[in-house]
Amino acid sequence: MGGGGGRVRRGRGGSPIAAAFERTGFPPDEAEARATLVVSGLRGLCQDLLVTDDGERVEAAATRLLDAAAS
């Protein structure tokens, strides 16, 4: 691991994903909302994949989710 003693920088709400959004310029409230969208969306897509075994469709949906959250 790099410097920092293995600690993950967290956003205001405690999420490393929110912190990543903050580092790319989103204000804290927006970063936290986008992080919530990403986490909940990917959780749902994981369940979808387990139920349907349609990896191609789920991967396409995940790509769209991440693109939308980052724009």
N, CA, C and O of each residue as an XYZ file, in Angstrom:
284
protein
N       0.844     -1.192      0.000
C       0.000      0.000      0.000
C       0.881      1.243      0.000
O       2.041      1.211      0.408
N       0.304      2.315     -0.460
C       1.031      3.567     -0.471
C       1.057      4.194      0.902
O       0.627      3.586      1.882
N       1.561      5.405      0.971
C       1.615      6.123      2.237
C       0.236      6.344      2.803
O      -0.761      6.171      2.102
N       0.167      6.718      4.045
C      -1.119      6.986      4.667
C      -1.554      5.881      5.603
O      -2.673      5.900      6.117
N      -0.660      4.899      5.832
C      -0.952      3.864      6.798
C      -2.118      2.971      6.425
O      -2.743      2.382      7.306
N      -2.426      2.855      5.142
C      -3.504      1.985      4.720
C      -4.887      2.568      4.917
O      -5.884      1.880      4.698
N      -4.965      3.800      5.318
C      -6.270      4.423      5.523
C      -6.860      4.874      4.199
O      -6.148      5.322      3.299
N      -8.158      4.747      4.100
C      -8.890      5.191      2.918
C      -9.500      6.544      3.234
O     -10.192      6.697      4.241
N      -9.247      7.527      2.378
C      -9.852      8.840      2.586
C     -11.345      8.718      2.342
O     -11.781      8.165      1.333
N     -12.110      9.234      3.266
C     -13.557      9.139      3.165
C     -14.161     10.518      2.985
O     -13.630     11.519      3.465
N     -15.292     10.546      2.276
C     -16.019     11.795      2.104
C     -16.712     12.196      3.390
O     -16.597     11.512      4.407
N     -17.411     13.276      3.345
C     -18.105     13.808      4.520
C     -18.991     12.754      5.169
O     -19.076     12.679      6.394
N     -19.644     11.950      4.360
C     -20.538     10.926      4.884
C     -19.837      9.624      5.226
O     -20.490      8.664      5.635
N     -18.537      9.571      5.069
C     -17.786      8.381      5.436
C     -17.543      7.399      4.308
O     -16.962      6.340      4.547
N     -17.956      7.699      3.110
C     -17.837      6.772      1.993
C     -16.600      7.063      1.143
O     -16.397      8.201      0.720
N     -15.766      6.041      0.887
C     -14.636      6.265     -0.015
C     -15.086      6.590     -1.437
O     -14.374      7.270     -2.175
N     -16.258      6.110     -1.817
C     -16.781      6.432     -3.150
C     -17.174      7.905     -3.198
O     -16.904      8.586     -4.188
N     -17.809      8.401     -2.140
C     -18.138      9.829     -2.078
C     -16.865     10.668     -2.114
O     -16.825     11.719     -2.754
N     -15.839     10.206     -1.435
C     -14.564     10.935     -1.450
C     -14.002     11.018     -2.870
O     -13.446     12.042     -3.265
N     -14.153      9.932     -3.633
C     -13.678      9.955     -5.022
C     -14.459     10.973     -5.842
O     -13.876     11.692     -6.654
N     -15.765     11.041     -5.638
C     -16.564     12.054     -6.339
C     -16.140     13.464     -5.908
O     -16.069     14.367     -6.742
N     -15.863     13.655     -4.633
C     -15.405     14.972     -4.160
C     -14.083     15.351     -4.808
O     -13.883     16.504     -5.191
N     -13.172     14.377     -4.933
C     -11.871     14.664     -5.553
C     -12.021     15.061     -7.017
O     -11.168     15.763     -7.560
N     -13.101     14.617     -7.661
C     -13.307     14.996     -9.065
C     -14.105     16.286     -9.201
O     -14.443     16.701    -10.310
N     -14.407     16.927     -8.052
C     -14.999     18.257     -8.115
C     -16.448     18.386     -7.689
O     -16.986     19.494     -7.699
N     -17.098     17.295     -7.314
C     -18.482     17.402     -6.870
C     -18.534     17.908     -5.437
O     -17.704     17.513     -4.619
N     -19.501     18.782     -5.112
C     -19.654     19.229     -3.729
C     -20.062     18.037     -2.843
O     -20.620     17.061     -3.344
N     -19.792     18.112     -1.550
C     -20.032     16.966     -0.655
C     -21.430     16.367     -0.727
O     -21.557     15.143     -0.782
N     -22.474     17.171     -0.730
C     -23.835     16.614     -0.774
C     -24.089     15.868     -2.080
O     -24.694     14.796     -2.083
N     -23.632     16.433     -3.174
C     -23.794     15.791     -4.482
C     -22.950     14.521     -4.560
O     -23.399     13.509     -5.097
N     -21.731     14.571     -4.027
C     -20.853     13.401     -4.023
C     -21.482     12.253     -3.247
O     -21.427     11.103     -3.682
N     -22.077     12.561     -2.104
C     -22.719     11.530     -1.282
C     -23.928     10.928     -2.003
O     -24.137      9.716     -1.949
N     -24.715     11.753     -2.669
C     -25.873     11.249     -3.412
C     -25.426     10.349     -4.569
O     -26.019      9.295     -4.800
N     -24.407     10.755     -5.276
C     -23.912      9.948     -6.395
C     -23.313      8.632     -5.902
O     -23.483      7.593     -6.540
N     -22.619      8.676     -4.779
C     -22.065      7.449     -4.204
C     -23.178      6.487     -3.817
O     -23.061      5.281     -4.033
N     -24.248      7.009     -3.250
C     -25.391      6.179     -2.880
C     -26.007      5.545     -4.123
O     -26.357      4.365     -4.112
N     -26.138      6.319     -5.187
C     -26.666      5.801     -6.448
C     -25.806      4.653     -6.968
O     -26.329      3.611     -7.363
N     -24.497      4.840     -6.969
C     -23.591      3.814     -7.487
C     -23.683      2.538     -6.655
O     -23.841      1.447     -7.203
N     -23.584      2.672     -5.345
C     -23.588      1.490     -4.489
C     -24.907      0.738     -4.589
O     -24.915     -0.482     -4.756
N     -26.017      1.452     -4.487
C     -27.310      0.763     -4.538
C     -27.564      0.168     -5.924
O     -28.105     -0.932     -6.038
N     -27.177      0.885     -6.963
C     -27.365      0.371     -8.320
C     -26.545     -0.876     -8.577
O     -27.047     -1.836     -9.162
N     -25.288     -0.879     -8.147
C     -24.444     -2.056     -8.365
C     -24.903     -3.242     -7.522
O     -24.803     -4.389     -7.958
N     -25.399     -2.975     -6.331
C     -25.960     -4.075     -5.523
C     -27.142     -4.725     -6.249
O     -27.252     -5.949     -6.312
N     -28.001     -3.899     -6.781
C     -29.146     -4.423     -7.522
C     -28.723     -5.212     -8.742
O     -29.308     -6.248     -9.058
N     -27.703     -4.719     -9.428
C     -27.229     -5.431    -10.611
C     -26.561     -6.754    -10.242
O     -26.643     -7.717    -11.005
N     -25.908     -6.814     -9.093
C     -25.345     -8.093     -8.629
C     -26.453     -9.113     -8.390
O     -26.328    -10.279     -8.763
N     -27.524     -8.668     -7.774
C     -28.664     -9.563     -7.561
C     -29.262     -9.998     -8.894
O     -29.605    -11.165     -9.082
N     -29.380     -9.055     -9.805
C     -29.914     -9.352    -11.133
C     -29.073    -10.442    -11.798
O     -29.613    -11.389    -12.369
N     -27.754    -10.303    -11.722
C     -26.866    -11.286    -12.343
C     -27.039    -12.664    -11.712
O     -27.046    -13.674    -12.415
N     -27.176    -12.706    -10.393
C     -27.371    -13.989     -9.719
C     -28.669    -14.665    -10.150
O     -28.725    -15.887    -10.294
N     -29.698    -13.870    -10.353
C     -31.012    -14.423    -10.701
C     -31.091    -14.798    -12.180
O     -31.631    -15.850    -12.525
N     -30.554    -13.941    -13.056
C     -30.754    -14.143    -14.493
C     -29.570    -14.782    -15.210
O     -29.735    -15.368    -16.280
N     -28.376    -14.674    -14.626
C     -27.143    -15.158    -15.259
C     -26.898    -14.503    -16.620
O     -26.240    -15.080    -17.486
N     -27.432    -13.298    -16.798
C     -27.271    -12.569    -18.063
C     -26.160    -11.524    -17.895
O     -26.426    -10.332    -17.746
N     -24.934    -11.993    -17.924
C     -23.778    -11.133    -17.668
C     -23.619    -10.001    -18.665
O     -23.240     -8.892    -18.289
N     -23.897    -10.261    -19.911
C     -23.734     -9.233    -20.942
C     -24.674     -8.051    -20.686
O     -24.259     -6.894    -20.756
N     -25.929     -8.351    -20.393
C     -26.905     -7.293    -20.134
C     -26.577     -6.527    -18.851
O     -26.667     -5.300    -18.809
N     -26.196     -7.268    -17.803
C     -25.882     -6.632    -16.522
C     -24.630     -5.765    -16.648
O     -24.578     -4.674    -16.081
N     -23.631     -6.233    -17.377
C     -22.426     -5.437    -17.570
C     -22.738     -4.147    -18.333
O     -22.213     -3.084    -18.001
N     -23.585     -4.244    -19.346
C     -23.983     -3.043    -20.094
C     -24.712     -2.055    -19.182
O     -24.488     -0.847    -19.253
N     -25.579     -2.582    -18.333
C     -26.310     -1.718    -17.400
C     -25.366     -1.074    -16.390
O     -25.519      0.103    -16.063
N     -24.394     -1.834    -15.894
C     -23.423     -1.286    -14.939
C     -22.615     -0.169    -15.575
O     -22.358      0.855    -14.942
N     -22.220     -0.358    -16.807
C     -21.469      0.686    -17.514
C     -22.299      1.955    -17.640
O     -21.793      3.055    -17.419
N     -23.555      1.809    -17.990
C     -24.432      2.974    -18.114
C     -24.649      3.653    -16.765
O     -24.677      4.880    -16.677
N     -24.801      2.847    -15.717
C     -24.980      3.410    -14.374
C     -23.765      4.243    -13.981
O     -23.913      5.373    -13.516
N     -22.582      3.704    -14.161
C     -21.368      4.427    -13.776
C     -21.167      5.681    -14.625
O     -20.760      6.723    -14.113
N     -21.452      5.576    -15.919
C     -21.338      6.748    -16.793
C     -22.299      7.841    -16.348
O     -21.929      9.014    -16.296
N     -23.538      7.459    -16.024
C     -24.538      8.442    -15.594
C     -24.162      9.073    -14.270
O     -24.347     10.276    -14.085
N     -23.642      8.292    -13.353
C     -23.274      8.824    -12.034
C     -22.105      9.792    -12.129
O     -21.998     10.715    -11.322
N     -21.231      9.592    -13.102
C     -20.044     10.433    -13.232
C     -20.266     11.689    -14.064
O     -19.397     12.559    -14.118
N     -21.432     11.789    -14.717
C     -21.638     12.953    -15.603
C     -22.484     14.021    -14.947
O     -22.750     15.058    -15.554
